Amino acid sequence: MINIGLVGFGYWGPNVAKHLFNNKKYNLHTICDYNKSRLEKAKSIYIGQVNYEDDYNVLLNNDDITAIAIAVETSGHHDIAKAALLAGKHIYVEKPFTSTIEEAKELDELATKLGLFIHVDHIMIFHPIIQKIKSITDSGELGDIMYIDGIRLNLGQIKKDVSAMWDLAVHDLSIIDFLSNGKEPFYLSAIGEKIYSPKETLVFLSLKYEGFMAHIQSSWISPVKERKLVVAGTKKMIVFDDMKVDEKLMIYDKGVNIISGENIEYSDYVIKIREGDVLLPFVTPGDALYNSLEHFAQCILEKKQSISGPKQAIRLLNILYEADNRMNK
Ligand SMILES: NC(=O)c1ccc[n+]([C@@H]2O[C@H](COP(=O)([O-])OP(=O)(O)OC[C@H]3O[C@@H](n4cnc5c(N)ncnc54)[C@H](O)[C@@H]3O)[C@@H](O)[C@H]2O)c1
């Protein structure tokens, strides 16, 4: 069993705590938050079953704790992660991994040197539907991927330490990285607007990868919440709508056929739209956050690198950094 401490019990931390508490591979040893009301909230949920601290150094100095989960604001990830590694703890870090590429590389090198594991919660690649999409794309059923569209919109919470792109597009970028086995774009452009925040609240990111292109919308100022992914192949196309209760994943047997042969007289007849069946594939139910934490436990217990470790995180940060540099240019 892994004795783990959780730092950060704000909006997302309680979800991490719940799965750590329920997963038998973990013992949720201590919850830490320097905000007294958040710590009181934790106490009211896990009465007498977990320890509570307002200073994370207490967790780092406790030899019983072997791993630390970090669910504080992104700008606070690096310092806690570095201190935890130096204290000999494996670390689970919420997405996005760090605020800069240099910080990410430093943590990666430190973990390698100390023989410790880093798992970044790129939660979507642990989502059962994304794993299903991966098995479908790998099987060749979609044909060649032409493009991927990612749409992640909602109203608030407007953050000040990261832009909507760093907060939301990182999910879509991790999905593309996962589906393409780590491909990196050779061209990108981004437009965004800083409305109500010193960071962009609305960003449209366009990317070209070898063989396909992608477009990702991230917004904190949308009247409706949307979580949608389109993966369009030359044979079939997939739509994953995470806001639907049922029928989240649809495979459309639709596309474009190119008719060739001697009888073709006019070019107008060469390209034909193909309309076919729509399939609702069965997906084994599961929880993405549970799966992500389960993977982290396996990495520690089996001494293996996380599939969403610092190497993947650095590939994603490279894209976000480049998109920031090219924003509105
Ligand atoms: N995987 C996902 O789908 C998902 C969803 C939401 C948020 N997140 C990530 O989770 C992280 C936290 O986001 P949030 O929305 O919960 O933020 P939040 O601001 O609601 O909560 C952060 C909490 O950490 C505490 N904290 C900050 N620094 C601390 C320190 N040094 N010591 C002790 N406590 C400290 C704060 O008091 C606060 O309670 C972010 O990295 C965010 O990107 C991930």
The ligand as an SDF file (V2000), in Angstrom:
LIG
                    3D

 44 48  0  0  0  0  0  0  0  0999 V2000
   -7.6800   16.9310  -14.1750 N   0  0  0  0  0  0  0  0  0  0  0  0
   -8.6980   17.7800  -14.2950 C   0  0  0  0  0  0  0  0  0  0  0  0
   -9.6440   17.5350  -15.0470 O   0  0  0  0  0  0  0  0  0  0  0  0
   -8.6810   19.0360  -13.4880 C   0  0  0  0  0  0  0  0  0  0  0  0
   -9.8590   19.7420  -13.2670 C   0  0  0  0  0  0  0  0  0  0  0  0
   -9.8030   20.9140  -12.5120 C   0  0  0  0  0  0  0  0  0  0  0  0
   -8.5760   21.3720  -12.0280 C   0  0  0  0  0  0  0  0  0  0  0  0
   -7.4430   20.6490  -12.2970 N   0  0  0  0  0  0  0  0  0  0  0  0
   -6.1380   21.1180  -11.8180 C   0  0  0  0  0  0  0  0  0  0  0  0
   -6.0950   20.9950  -10.4080 O   0  0  0  0  0  0  0  0  0  0  0  0
   -5.2570   22.0190   -9.8570 C   0  0  0  0  0  0  0  0  0  0  0  0
   -6.0410   22.7790   -8.7920 C   0  0  0  0  0  0  0  0  0  0  0  0
   -7.1100   23.4350   -9.4210 O   0  0  0  0  0  0  0  0  0  0  0  0
   -8.3540   23.9430   -8.5530 P   0  0  0  0  0  0  0  0  0  0  0  0
   -9.3410   24.4520   -9.5510 O   0  0  0  0  0  0  0  0  0  0  0  0
   -8.7450   22.9110   -7.5770 O   0  0  0  0  0  0  0  0  0  0  0  0
   -7.7010   25.1800   -7.7870 O   0  0  0  0  0  0  0  0  0  0  0  0
   -8.2490   25.8540   -6.4530 P   0  0  0  0  0  0  0  0  0  0  0  0
   -7.6550   27.2220   -6.4270 O   0  0  0  0  0  0  0  0  0  0  0  0
   -9.7370   25.6990   -6.3510 O   0  0  0  0  0  0  0  0  0  0  0  0
   -7.6230   24.9740   -5.2750 O   0  0  0  0  0  0  0  0  0  0  0  0
   -6.2780   24.9830   -4.9370 C   0  0  0  0  0  0  0  0  0  0  0  0
   -6.1660   24.7170   -3.4480 C   0  0  0  0  0  0  0  0  0  0  0  0
   -4.7830   24.5570   -3.1240 O   0  0  0  0  0  0  0  0  0  0  0  0
   -4.5260   25.2680   -1.8990 C   0  0  0  0  0  0  0  0  0  0  0  0
   -3.0870   25.6130   -1.9040 N   0  0  0  0  0  0  0  0  0  0  0  0
   -2.4360   26.3750   -2.7980 C   0  0  0  0  0  0  0  0  0  0  0  0
   -1.1300   26.4460   -2.4980 N   0  0  0  0  0  0  0  0  0  0  0  0
   -0.9500   25.7020   -1.3770 C   0  0  0  0  0  0  0  0  0  0  0  0
    0.1870   25.3960   -0.5810 C   0  0  0  0  0  0  0  0  0  0  0  0
    1.4110   25.8530   -0.8950 N   0  0  0  0  0  0  0  0  0  0  0  0
    0.0260   24.6220    0.5080 N   0  0  0  0  0  0  0  0  0  0  0  0
   -1.2120   24.1490    0.8270 C   0  0  0  0  0  0  0  0  0  0  0  0
   -2.3280   24.4030    0.1030 N   0  0  0  0  0  0  0  0  0  0  0  0
   -2.2000   25.1700   -1.0010 C   0  0  0  0  0  0  0  0  0  0  0  0
   -5.4520   26.4550   -1.9360 C   0  0  0  0  0  0  0  0  0  0  0  0
   -5.6940   26.9670   -0.6320 O   0  0  0  0  0  0  0  0  0  0  0  0
   -6.7040   25.8670   -2.5800 C   0  0  0  0  0  0  0  0  0  0  0  0
   -7.6030   25.3730   -1.6150 O   0  0  0  0  0  0  0  0  0  0  0  0
   -4.8230   22.8890  -11.0410 C   0  0  0  0  0  0  0  0  0  0  0  0
   -3.5580   22.4750  -11.4700 O   0  0  0  0  0  0  0  0  0  0  0  0
   -5.8680   22.5790  -12.1020 C   0  0  0  0  0  0  0  0  0  0  0  0
   -5.3870   22.7620  -13.4140 O   0  0  0  0  0  0  0  0  0  0  0  0
   -7.4820   19.4980  -12.9920 C   0  0  0  0  0  0  0  0  0  0  0  0
  1  2  1  0
  2  3  2  0
  2  4  1  0
  4  5  1  0
  4 44  2  0
  5  6  2  0
  6  7  1  0
  7  8  2  0
  8  9  1  0
  8 44  1  0
  9 10  1  0
  9 42  1  0
 10 11  1  0
 11 12  1  0
 11 40  1  0
 12 13  1  0
 13 14  1  0
 14 15  2  0
 14 16  1  0
 14 17  1  0
 17 18  1  0
 18 19  2  0
 18 20  1  0
 18 21  1  0
 21 22  1  0
 22 23  1  0
 23 24  1  0
 23 38  1  0
 24 25  1  0
 25 26  1  0
 25 36  1  0
 26 27  1  0
 26 35  1  0
 27 28  2  0
 28 29  1  0
 29 30  1  0
 29 35  2  0
 30 31  1  0
 30 32  2  0
 32 33  1  0
 33 34  2  0
 34 35  1  0
 36 37  1  0
 36 38  1  0
 38 39  1  0
 40 41  1  0
 40 42  1  0
 42 43  1  0
M  CHG  2   8   1  16  -1
M  END
$$$$
